[in-house]
Amino acid sequence: MIAADEWKKNSLLEALPATEFERWLPKLEAVDMPLGKVLYESGDTMHHVYFPTDSIVSLLYVMESGASAEIAVVGFEGLVGISLFMGGESTPSRAVVQSAGKGIRLSARTVKDEFNRAGPTMHLLLRYTQALITQMTQTAACNRHHSLDQQLCRWLLLSLDRLRGPNLLMTQELIANMLGVRREGVTEAALNLQKLGLIRYARGHITVLDRPALEKRTCECYAVVKDEYDRLLPHKKSS
């Protein structure tokens, strides 16, 4: 059982119709989401879905060499584990906590049973899946066609949209792993943003100082993803 109103910190849970949510509430479980925690590995059978409340989870594609690149980020707007209700049971990606915090998890059986009722919850989960697929495809296009500077701006903005507040706890090595680039490139891009007064970076702490300027500097990929999430999903502003 979770603490009172803890579920309201996740937009998908808050958007569930009352009847459906009452079936879920006794089965929701609060979990810690420490930095670096792997929620599932590529090919694993998935036993739960996770609803971040004040944490961020990265979905990563991992190559045979061990190199990885981020394909999507999930925060309080969504859930981790869409393969469970899409019929796949497993996924080729890895899910790892990118920004520490807390979350809520729900068993695979409960999620699948609710989805198979073909009611409002199914439609909400399908809209979320469409939004997440948009983020994945736009990330692939961005990584192919846009500069590292633009990719970093997009990544910072997407991460901020999934947290409450202007601060991120990230090392340059972690960011480089997420973007699939060399650390030196991230260092140079971050220093450029800092010189322009858009961010402040020190000891793994990134504070966005001028979000409007950051939005102007990024590519169109950020707006495409944000607009699709806003169109398809109930929107909760970070605070």
C-alpha positions in Angstrom: 0.0 0.0 0.0 1.2 3.5 -0.7 1.1 6.7 1.3 -2.0 8.9 0.9 -1.9 10.9 -2.3 1.5 9.6 -3.3 -0.1 8.3 -6.5 -1.1 11.8 -7.5 2.6 12.5 -8.2 2.3 10.4 -11.4 0.1 11.9 -14.1 -1.0 8.6 -15.5 -2.2 7.2 -12.2 -3.9 10.5 -11.4 -5.7 10.3 -14.8 -7.2 6.9 -14.2 -11.0 6.8 -13.9 -12.1 6.3 -10.3 -13.6 2.8 -10.7 -10.4 1.5 -12.4 -8.1 3.2 -9.9 -10.0 1.7 -6.9 -9.1 -1.8 -8.3 -5.4 -0.8 -8.5 -5.0 1.1 -5.2 -4.6 -1.9 -2.9 -2.0 -3.4 -5.2 0.2 -0.3 -5.7 3.6 -0.5 -4.0 5.9 2.4 -3.3 9.6 1.7 -4.3 12.9 3.6 -4.0 14.5 4.4 -7.3 18.2 5.0 -6.6 20.6 6.4 -9.2 21.8 3.6 -11.5 19.2 1.0 -10.5 18.4 -1.3 -13.4 14.6 -2.0 -13.5 15.0 -4.5 -16.2 17.6 -5.8 -18.6 17.3 -6.5 -22.3 15.4 -9.7 -22.8 14.2 -10.1 -19.2 10.7 -11.2 -18.5 9.0 -8.2 -16.9 7.1 -8.7 -13.7 6.1 -5.1 -12.9 5.4 -1.8 -14.5 6.9 1.3 -12.8 5.3 4.7 -12.4 8.0 7.3 -11.5 6.9 10.0 -9.2 10.0 12.2 -8.7 12.6 10.1 -10.5 13.6 9.7 -14.2 14.2 6.4 -15.9 16.2 6.0 -19.2 15.4 3.4 -21.7 18.6 2.4 -23.3 19.5 0.2 -26.3 22.6 -1.8 -25.5 25.0 -3.1 -28.2 26.9 -6.4 -28.0 30.0 -4.4 -27.3 28.4 -2.9 -24.2 28.0 0.5 -25.7 24.6 2.1 -25.2 22.4 5.0 -26.3 19.2 6.3 -24.8 16.0 5.9 -26.8 13.6 7.6 -24.4 13.2 9.1 -20.9 10.3 8.5 -18.6 9.3 10.6 -15.6 6.1 11.5 -13.7 4.2 11.7 -17.0 4.3 8.0 -17.7 5.3 4.5 -16.9 8.1 2.0 -17.6 7.1 -1.4 -19.0 4.8 -0.9 -22.0 5.8 -4.3 -23.3 3.7 -6.0 -20.6 0.4 -4.8 -22.0 1.5 -4.7 -25.6 1.9 -8.5 -25.5 5.7 -8.8 -25.7 6.5 -9.7 -22.0 10.1 -8.6 -22.6 11.9 -5.8 -24.5 15.4 -5.4 -26.2 16.0 -2.3 -24.2 17.4 -1.7 -20.7 15.6 0.5 -18.1 17.9 2.3 -15.7 17.2 5.1 -13.2 18.8 8.3 -14.5 17.7 10.6 -11.7 17.2 9.2 -8.3 13.9 9.4 -6.4 10.8 7.3 -5.8 8.2 5.5 -7.8 5.3 3.2 -7.6 5.1 -0.3 -9.1 2.3 -2.6 -10.1 2.3 -6.3 -10.9 2.3 -7.5 -14.5 -0.9 -9.6 -13.9 -2.9 -6.6 -12.6 -1.8 -4.4 -15.6 -2.6 -7.0 -18.2 -6.0 -7.9 -16.6 -6.9 -4.2 -16.6 -5.8 -3.7 -20.2 -7.8 -6.7 -21.3 -10.9 -5.2 -20.0 -10.7 -2.9 -23.0 -12.0 0.1 -21.0 -10.8 3.6 -20.4 -7.5 2.4 -18.9 -6.6 0.6 -22.1 -7.2 3.7 -24.1 -5.1 5.8 -21.7 -2.2 3.3 -21.9 -2.4 3.2 -25.7 -2.2 7.0 -25.9 0.8 7.0 -23.7 2.5 4.3 -25.8 1.9 6.4 -28.9 3.5 9.4 -27.2 6.5 7.3 -26.1 7.0 5.8 -29.6 7.0 9.4 -30.9 9.8 10.2 -28.5 11.8 7.1 -29.6 11.5 7.8 -33.3 12.3 11.5 -32.9 15.4 10.7 -30.8 16.6 8.4 -33.6 16.2 11.2 -36.1 17.8 13.8 -33.9 20.8 11.7 -33.2 21.3 11.2 -36.9 20.7 14.7 -38.2 21.3 17.3 -35.5 24.4 18.6 -33.7 25.6 17.4 -30.3 24.8 20.9 -29.0 21.2 20.6 -30.2 20.9 17.0 -28.8 22.1 18.1 -25.4 19.6 20.9 -25.3 16.8 18.5 -26.3 17.9 16.0 -23.7 18.1 18.6 -20.9 14.6 19.9 -21.8 13.0 16.5 -22.0 14.6 15.6 -18.6 13.4 18.8 -17.0 9.8 18.1 -18.2 9.9 14.9 -16.2 11.1 16.4 -13.0 9.8 19.1 -10.6 12.3 22.0 -10.6 15.2 23.3 -12.7 17.9 21.1 -11.2 19.4 17.8 -12.6 21.9 15.6 -10.9 24.0 14.3 -13.8 27.6 13.6 -14.5 29.0 14.3 -17.9 29.9 10.7 -18.3 26.3 9.7 -17.6 25.1 12.2 -20.2 27.6 11.0 -22.7 26.4 7.4 -22.2 22.8 8.4 -22.7 23.6 10.3 -25.9 26.0 7.6 -27.2 28.8 10.1 -27.7 32.3 10.8 -26.3 32.5 12.5 -22.9 34.8 15.2 -24.3 32.0 16.3 -26.7 29.5 16.6 -23.9 32.0 18.6 -21.8 32.5 21.1 -24.7 28.8 21.4 -25.4 28.0 21.9 -21.7 30.7 24.5 -21.3 29.3 26.4 -24.3 25.9 26.5 -22.7 27.4 27.6 -19.4 29.3 30.4 -21.1 26.1 31.6 -22.7 24.4 31.7 -19.3 21.9 29.0 -20.1 23.0 26.5 -17.5 25.2 26.2 -14.5 27.2 23.0 -14.2 29.2 22.0 -11.1 30.1 18.7 -9.6 27.4 16.8 -11.4 24.7 19.4 -10.7 23.1 21.0 -13.7 20.8 24.0 -13.1 18.9 25.5 -16.0 19.2 29.3 -15.7 17.4 30.4 -19.0 14.9 27.9 -20.2 13.4 30.0 -23.0 16.9 30.5 -24.5 17.6 26.8 -24.2 14.3 26.1 -26.1 15.4 28.5 -28.8 18.8 26.8 -29.1 17.5 23.2 -29.5 16.2 21.6 -32.7 12.6 21.0 -33.6 12.7 17.5 -32.2 11.9 18.8 -28.6 8.8 20.6 -29.8 7.6 17.6 -31.8 7.8 15.3 -28.7 6.4 17.8 -26.3 3.4 18.7 -28.5 2.6 15.0 -28.9 2.7 14.3 -25.2 0.5 17.4 -24.6 -2.0 16.3 -27.3 -2.3 12.7 -26.2 -2.0 12.8 -22.4 -3.3 14.6 -19.3 -0.8 17.3 -18.5 0.5 18.1 -15.1 2.9 21.0 -14.7 6.1 20.4 -12.8 6.4 22.5 -9.6 
